[in-house]
Amino acid sequence: MQIRFNIDPKKKSILISLVILSLAFFACLNIAGAQTRKRESIKKKVLDLSKKIVLRQDIEKIERIRQEYARFFHEDIDRQVLRSVILAVASELNVDIISAKPLERDVLGAVSRESIELSFRCSFNDLGLFISRIEGMPVITKIESLLIQGDSVNEGSGAAAAGLKGKIYESDYDVSATMVVAGYSING
C-alpha cells in the first residue's frame, strides 16, 4: 500500500524549502555549538598557559632570591668551625667562655642549622661588642636566646663608690650570660 499526497507544486516547493531551511538551521546550531565548545576549550588552554607563565615568572623570582641568599651561606659549617670562630671573637674581646655546649643539628630541606649554647662572663660593654661581632660574622648566624645576669660591680668603680645597685649599663659591670648561637649552611 502506498500513500500518496497530492500537493500542488507551489506548496511542494514551500515544503521542500522549509525542510531545507530547518536542516540548514540545525546544521548551523551544531556548528555554532561546536564553535562555542572549541572557543571554551581554547579559552581554558589560554588561561592554563597564562597560569604557567605566571608560575614560571614566580619560580624565576624564587630562584633569584634563593641565589641571593645562597651567596651568604657557607657550603658547610660544622660545630667545630662555628665554635672556633666564636671562641676567636671571644678571646679578642676579653670574654671568658665558661662552657660551649653543642646542641642538636637541625636540617630543613637544603639548609642546616648548627647551634651552640655558650655560657660566659664579661663586662657589659664587651657583651655588646661580642653580640655585635657574632651577628656581623661572614657566616649567617642568629642569636636564638640570650639570658643576662648581673654579677657585681668591679671594685673601685664609680658605681660601687656611689653605692648604686642594679645599674647593669655601667661599662665596668660584670655580667654572666648564656646564649644560644645558631649558624646556618646549605647542605651539599
KABEL-V805519 format. One record per residue. N is the residue number from 1. RES is the residue in three letters. SS is DSSP state (2 for helix, 1 for strand, 0 for the rest). OMEGA is omega as a letter, one per 30 degrees, with the letter a starting at -180 (NA if undefined). D_LAST is the distance of its C-alpha to the last C-alpha in whole Angstrom. Layout:
((N/RES/SS/OMEGA/D_LAST) (N/RES/SS/OMEGA/D_LAST))
//
This chain:
((1/MET/0/a/93) (2/GLN/0/l/92) (3/ILE/0/l/91) (4/ARG/0/l/92) (5/PHE/0/l/92) (6/ASN/0/a/94) (7/ILE/0/l/92) (8/ASP/0/a/94) (9/PRO/2/l/92) (10/LYS/2/l/91) (11/LYS/2/l/89) (12/LYS/2/a/88) (13/SER/2/l/86) (14/ILE/2/l/85) (15/LEU/2/l/84) (16/ILE/2/l/82) (17/SER/2/l/80) (18/LEU/2/l/79) (19/VAL/2/l/77) (20/ILE/2/l/76) (21/LEU/2/l/75) (22/SER/2/l/73) (23/LEU/2/l/71) (24/ALA/2/l/70) (25/PHE/2/l/69) (26/PHE/2/l/67) (27/ALA/2/l/66) (28/CYS/2/l/65) (29/LEU/2/l/63) (30/ASN/2/l/61) (31/ILE/2/l/60) (32/ALA/2/l/59) (33/GLY/2/l/57) (34/ALA/2/l/55) (35/GLN/2/l/54) (36/THR/2/l/54) (37/ARG/2/l/51) (38/LYS/2/l/50) (39/ARG/2/l/49) (40/GLU/2/l/48) (41/SER/2/l/45) (42/ILE/2/l/44) (43/LYS/2/l/44) (44/LYS/2/l/42) (45/LYS/2/l/40) (46/VAL/2/l/40) (47/LEU/2/l/39) (48/ASP/2/l/36) (49/LEU/2/l/35) (50/SER/2/l/35) (51/LYS/2/l/33) (52/LYS/2/l/30) (53/ILE/2/l/31) (54/VAL/2/l/30) (55/LEU/2/l/27) (56/ARG/2/l/26) (57/GLN/2/l/27) (58/ASP/2/l/25) (59/ILE/2/l/22) (60/GLU/2/l/22) (61/LYS/2/l/23) (62/ILE/2/l/20) (63/GLU/2/l/17) (64/ARG/2/l/19) (65/ILE/2/l/19) (66/ARG/2/l/15) (67/GLN/2/l/15) (68/GLU/2/l/17) (69/TYR/2/a/15) (70/ALA/2/a/12) (71/ARG/0/l/14) (72/PHE/0/l/15) (73/PHE/0/l/11) (74/HIS/1/a/10) (75/GLU/0/l/6) (76/ASP/0/l/7) (77/ILE/0/l/11) (78/ASP/0/a/13) (79/ARG/2/a/16) (80/GLN/2/a/18) (81/VAL/2/l/16) (82/LEU/2/a/17) (83/ARG/2/a/21) (84/SER/2/l/21) (85/VAL/2/a/21) (86/ILE/2/l/23) (87/LEU/2/l/26) (88/ALA/2/l/26) (89/VAL/2/a/27) (90/ALA/2/a/29) (91/SER/2/l/31) (92/GLU/2/a/32) (93/LEU/0/a/33) (94/ASN/0/l/36) (95/VAL/0/a/34) (96/ASP/1/l/34) (97/ILE/1/l/31) (98/ILE/1/l/33) (99/SER/1/l/30) (100/ALA/1/a/26) (101/LYS/1/l/25) (102/PRO/1/l/21) (103/LEU/0/a/21) (104/GLU/0/l/19) (105/ARG/0/l/15) (106/ASP/1/l/15) (107/VAL/1/l/12) (108/LEU/1/a/13) (109/GLY/0/a/11) (110/ALA/0/a/8) (111/VAL/1/l/9) (112/SER/1/l/10) (113/ARG/1/l/13) (114/GLU/1/a/15) (115/SER/1/l/19) (116/ILE/1/l/21) (117/GLU/1/a/25) (118/LEU/1/l/27) (119/SER/1/a/31) (120/PHE/1/l/33) (121/ARG/1/l/36) (122/CYS/1/l/37) (123/SER/1/a/40) (124/PHE/2/l/39) (125/ASN/2/l/39) (126/ASP/2/l/36) (127/LEU/2/l/34) (128/GLY/2/l/34) (129/LEU/2/a/33) (130/PHE/2/l/30) (131/ILE/2/a/29) (132/SER/2/a/29) (133/ARG/2/l/27) (134/ILE/2/l/24) (135/GLU/2/a/24) (136/GLY/0/a/24) (137/MET/0/l/21) (138/PRO/0/l/19) (139/VAL/0/l/16) (140/ILE/0/a/16) (141/THR/1/l/19) (142/LYS/1/l/21) (143/ILE/1/a/24) (144/GLU/1/l/25) (145/SER/1/a/28) (146/LEU/1/l/31) (147/LEU/1/a/34) (148/ILE/1/l/36) (149/GLN/1/l/40) (150/GLY/1/l/42) (151/ASP/1/a/44) (152/SER/1/l/47) (153/VAL/1/l/48) (154/ASN/0/a/48) (155/GLU/0/l/52) (156/GLY/0/a/54) (157/SER/0/l/52) (158/GLY/2/a/54) (159/ALA/2/a/53) (160/ALA/2/a/54) (161/ALA/2/a/57) (162/ALA/2/l/58) (163/GLY/0/l/57) (164/LEU/0/l/54) (165/LYS/0/l/52) (166/GLY/0/l/49) (167/LYS/0/a/48) (168/ILE/0/a/44) (169/TYR/0/l/44) (170/GLU/0/a/46) (171/SER/0/a/44) (172/ASP/0/l/45) (173/TYR/1/l/44) (174/ASP/1/l/42) (175/VAL/1/l/40) (176/SER/1/a/37) (177/ALA/1/l/34) (178/THR/1/l/31) (179/MET/1/l/28) (180/VAL/1/l/25) (181/VAL/1/l/22) (182/ALA/1/l/19) (183/GLY/1/a/16) (184/TYR/1/l/13) (185/SER/1/l/9) (186/ILE/1/l/6) (187/ASN/0/l/4) (188/GLY/0/NA/0))
//
